[in-house]
Amino acid sequence: MADTTHTLPRIVWARLDKAWLALALILAAIAILDWPQLWPTVTFTANALLHTAPFIAFAVLAVAWLKATGAETLLGQGVRGPPDPHDRPGRPRWAGCLPSAPAR
């Protein structure tokens, strides 16, 4: 006998992008609750996205360039700061964040 359990709805739900679903539900709620406000909401959102798009594009291209040239690791090392003089091999990095016991 073949297993005939229906997993299609579960597969569709897992593959569905929840952000697009939220957008559709929000627009549907606006359409139901305040129909005259639907078009101004859509145009305001599109206008805001168009004005933000150059900054998003710059950030995506800058990160892509950093990854492609290998400069991402160099930049990460520069942001990390100077090495800890108390750091020794085998010691966890978070060990210095814990409060030490008072000296007796």
Buried (B, 14 or more C-beta within 10 A) or exposed (E): EEEEEEEEEEEEEEEEEEEEEEEEEEBEEBBEEEEEEBEEBEEEEEEEEEEEEEEEEEEEEEEEEBEEEEEEEEEEEEEEEEEEEEEEEEEEEEEEEEEEEEEE
